[in-house]
Amino acid sequence: MQVLQKKPQDIKRPSLSSQDSYRGRFAPSPSGLLHFGSLIAALASFLDAKATIDANGNQGKWLVRIEDIDPPREKVGASTAILTTLEAFGLHWDEDVLYQSQQTARYKHTLNELKRQQLSYYCQCTRNEIKKLGGIYQGHCRTQKNSKEESATRLINQYGLYQFNDIFQGHICCDKKLAEEDFIIHRKDKLFAYQLAVVHDDIYQNISHVIRGCDLLEPTARQLTLYATLNKKAPQYGHIPLAVTKPGFKLSKQNKATAIDNNNPQPALISALLFLGQNPDRYLVHEKVPDIINWAIKHWDREKVAKVKEINIELN
């Protein structure tokens, strides 16, 4: 069967109205060095931003955020190493890097506002207790008079949003019961929960599009609920397939995936473009990094990204 390739001029370019501007972001945690799976997510979010042109002819903005709010998981020097790698691969950000560790006062303000509006409560239930009840939190502490000490803070989930339209995957329907759960926004160990921090920062940075891996499909439902609770417009979400070495085993820092090579970025860039379905010209592997990136921006086609949650890859 012959497959017809689209010419560059035939590619449907993402576009925006004159009232809108594209602001995307890549938000790694400094728990290790960037690996091939990280590169795929960074590259996809970068290309989707830079290939999108607004009514005034301007490219989208691409921001980098370091999600450093979980010190026990962080590696010394990882934040700097991540930024060095992004630059080596030609992925240059448009504004100052935002560090979540510097947003504590803003997170506390949001927590206090939710508490003041009686949209949250203190919970002392343990994971084991919830697991014994089927794994879904049943709102036990909503009516309890728990103190702040030794407690997590849960959001009162008024919406239970569990469906959304994804840029790449189409209509998504998440686990309804999980999406209706009162979820944690401040942990018992006094660390801010991912859901609170990521939504707060996307609002603060005026993020319009979030391009990331399919491992975050389910958390998207909770984030949409938090946007609704805060009465803020949610960004458009697009989830790309995960790179897995076998079913259910994704490339990740936790799984000790090998770091990508800053000194020889071209092969990994070409492999990432192939993974994303972009069919780069083979000669590009011999070109300079900026030439590969320019080609990728010019030829970026959302429709070529696979509508699957995982893609098996072979590690060299």
C-alpha positions in Angstrom: 0.0 0.0 0.0 1.4 3.4 -1.0 1.4 6.0 1.7 1.2 9.6 0.4 3.4 12.0 2.3 2.1 15.6 2.9 4.1 18.4 1.3 5.0 21.1 3.8 2.5 23.5 2.2 -0.2 20.9 2.7 0.3 20.6 6.4 -2.5 22.2 8.5 -0.8 24.7 10.7 -2.1 25.3 14.2 -3.5 28.9 14.3 -4.9 31.3 16.8 -7.4 34.1 16.7 -6.2 37.7 17.1 -7.3 37.7 20.7 -5.3 34.6 21.6 -1.6 33.9 22.1 0.0 30.5 22.4 2.0 29.9 25.6 3.3 26.4 26.1 5.7 25.0 28.7 7.9 22.1 29.6 8.0 21.3 33.3 10.5 18.7 34.3 11.3 17.7 37.9 15.0 17.7 38.9 14.9 14.1 40.0 17.5 13.1 37.4 18.9 13.9 34.0 16.8 14.1 30.9 16.3 10.8 29.0 14.8 9.9 25.6 11.2 10.0 27.0 11.8 13.5 28.4 13.2 14.6 25.1 10.1 13.5 23.3 7.8 15.5 25.6 10.1 18.6 25.5 10.4 18.5 21.7 6.7 18.0 21.1 5.7 20.9 23.4 8.4 23.1 21.8 7.4 22.3 18.2 3.7 22.8 18.9 4.4 26.2 20.3 6.8 27.3 17.6 4.7 26.0 14.7 1.6 27.8 15.9 1.2 31.3 14.4 -1.2 33.9 15.8 -3.1 36.4 13.7 -0.2 38.8 13.8 2.2 36.3 12.5 4.0 35.6 15.8 5.2 32.2 16.9 3.9 30.8 20.2 6.0 31.2 23.4 7.7 28.2 25.0 8.5 28.3 28.7 10.5 26.1 31.0 9.5 25.4 34.6 11.5 23.4 37.1 9.1 21.5 39.4 11.3 21.4 42.5 8.8 21.1 45.3 9.7 17.5 46.4 13.2 17.7 47.9 13.4 14.0 48.9 13.2 13.1 45.2 15.6 15.7 43.8 19.2 15.2 42.7 21.8 17.8 43.4 22.7 19.6 40.2 19.8 18.1 38.1 18.1 21.5 37.5 21.2 23.0 35.9 21.9 19.8 34.0 18.4 19.8 32.6 18.7 23.3 31.3 22.1 22.6 29.8 20.6 19.6 27.9 17.7 21.6 26.5 20.1 24.2 25.2 22.3 21.5 23.6 19.3 20.1 21.8 18.3 23.5 20.5 15.2 23.9 22.7 15.6 27.5 23.9 13.0 29.0 26.2 11.5 32.5 25.8 11.2 33.8 29.3 13.0 33.3 32.7 12.8 29.8 34.1 10.2 29.5 36.9 11.2 27.4 39.9 8.3 26.0 41.9 10.5 26.2 45.1 10.2 30.0 44.8 6.4 30.0 44.6 5.7 29.0 48.2 4.0 32.2 49.2 1.6 32.0 46.2 0.7 28.4 46.9 0.0 29.2 50.5 -2.3 32.1 49.4 -4.3 29.7 47.2 -4.6 27.2 50.0 -5.8 29.8 52.4 -8.4 31.1 49.9 -9.8 27.6 49.3 -10.0 27.1 53.1 -11.6 30.5 53.6 -14.3 29.7 51.0 -14.8 26.3 52.7 -13.7 24.4 49.6 -11.1 22.3 51.4 -10.7 20.3 54.6 -8.1 18.5 56.7 -7.8 14.8 56.3 -5.9 12.2 58.4 -6.8 9.1 56.5 -3.9 6.9 55.5 -3.2 5.3 52.1 -3.7 1.8 53.7 -7.1 2.9 55.1 -8.2 4.1 51.7 -6.8 1.0 50.0 -8.9 -1.2 52.3 -12.0 0.7 51.2 -11.4 0.0 47.5 -8.7 2.5 46.7 -11.1 5.5 46.2 -11.3 8.1 49.0 -14.9 8.3 50.2 -14.8 11.7 51.8 -14.6 10.4 55.4 -13.0 13.5 56.9 -15.3 16.0 55.3 -17.4 16.1 58.4 -14.6 15.6 60.9 -13.0 18.3 63.0 -9.4 17.4 62.3 -6.7 19.8 63.2 -4.1 21.1 60.7 -1.4 19.1 62.4 -0.7 15.6 61.0 -3.2 16.3 58.3 -3.3 16.5 54.5 -5.6 19.1 52.8 -8.2 17.8 50.4 -10.2 19.8 47.8 -13.9 19.5 48.0 -14.6 18.1 44.6 -17.8 19.9 43.3 -17.4 19.0 39.7 -15.8 15.6 39.2 -14.9 16.4 35.6 -13.7 13.3 33.8 -14.0 13.9 30.1 -12.1 16.3 27.8 -11.0 16.7 24.2 -7.3 16.0 23.7 -5.3 17.7 20.9 -3.7 14.4 19.9 -5.8 11.6 21.4 -9.3 12.9 20.7 -12.1 12.4 23.2 -10.8 11.2 26.6 -12.9 9.6 29.3 -11.1 9.1 32.6 -12.0 6.9 35.5 -15.2 8.6 36.7 -15.0 7.5 40.4 -11.4 8.6 40.6 -12.2 11.9 39.0 -15.0 12.5 41.6 -12.7 11.9 44.6 -11.7 14.7 46.9 -8.0 14.9 46.1 -5.0 16.1 48.1 -3.7 19.6 47.4 -1.3 19.8 50.4 0.4 16.8 51.7 0.7 15.5 55.2 4.4 16.0 55.1 3.8 19.7 54.5 4.8 19.6 50.8 2.5 21.1 48.2 0.8 18.5 46.1 1.5 18.3 42.4 -2.1 19.1 41.4 -2.2 22.4 43.3 1.3 23.5 42.1 0.9 22.7 38.4 -2.5 24.4 38.1 -1.4 27.4 40.1 1.7 27.8 37.9 -0.1 27.3 34.6 -2.6 30.1 35.7 0.2 32.3 36.9 2.2 31.9 33.6 -0.9 32.2 31.4 -0.3 28.8 29.9 -2.7 28.2 27.0 -1.5 24.8 25.8 -0.1 21.8 27.8 1.7 19.2 25.7 2.9 16.2 27.7 2.9 12.4 28.0 -0.1 10.1 28.3 1.0 9.1 31.8 -0.7 12.3 32.8 -4.1 11.7 31.2 -5.8 10.8 34.5 -4.4 13.7 36.5 -5.7 16.0 33.8 -9.3 15.3 35.1 -8.3 16.6 38.6 -6.6 19.6 37.2 -9.7 20.5 35.2 -11.7 20.2 38.4 -9.3 22.6 40.2 -9.5 25.1 37.3 -13.3 25.0 37.6 -13.1 25.4 41.4 -10.8 28.5 41.0 -13.1 29.8 38.3 -10.2 30.0 35.8 -10.0 28.9 32.1 -8.1 25.7 31.6 -5.5 25.3 28.9 -5.9 23.0 25.9 -4.3 19.6 26.6 -2.4 17.4 24.3 -1.0 14.0 25.4 1.6 12.3 23.3 2.4 8.5 23.5 4.8 7.2 26.1 8.0 5.6 25.1 8.0 2.1 26.8 10.5 -0.7 26.7 7.8 -3.2 27.4 4.0 -2.8 28.1 3.6 -0.7 31.2 7.3 0.0 31.7 7.9 3.6 30.6 11.2 5.3 30.2 11.5 7.4 33.4 14.0 8.7 35.9 12.6 6.4 38.5 13.3 3.4 36.1 16.9 4.8 35.7 16.6 5.5 32.0 19.9 6.5 30.4 20.5 10.2 29.9 20.6 11.6 26.4 24.0 12.7 25.1 24.6 16.5 25.0 27.7 16.0 22.9 25.9 14.2 20.1 22.3 15.4 20.1 21.5 14.8 16.4 20.7 11.1 16.5 18.4 11.4 19.5 16.6 14.4 17.9 16.0 12.4 14.7 14.7 9.4 16.8 12.4 11.7 18.7 11.0 13.1 15.5 10.4 9.6 14.2 8.7 8.6 17.4 6.4 11.6 17.0 5.6 10.5 13.4 7.2 13.5 11.7 9.2 11.5 9.2 12.4 13.7 9.2 14.7 13.6 6.2 17.5 11.1 6.9 20.2 13.6 5.8 19.3 15.7 8.8 21.3 13.5 11.2 24.4 15.1 9.6 23.2 18.7 10.0 23.6 21.1 12.8 21.1 21.1 15.6 19.5 24.5 14.7 18.9 23.2 11.1 17.2 20.1 12.5 15.0 22.2 14.8 14.1 24.6 12.0 13.1 21.7 9.7 11.0 20.2 12.5 9.2 23.5 13.2 8.4 23.9 9.5 7.1 20.4 9.1 5.4 19.9 12.5 2.1 18.1 11.9 -0.2 17.2 14.8 -2.1 14.7 12.8 1.0 12.5 12.4 1.3 11.9 16.2 0.0 8.4 17.0 -3.3 8.2 18.7 -2.1 5.6 21.2 -1.0 5.8 24.8 2.2 3.8 24.4 4.8 3.0 21.8 7.4 0.2 22.3 11.0 1.2 21.6 14.3 -0.7 21.5 17.1 0.7 23.5 20.6 0.6 22.0 
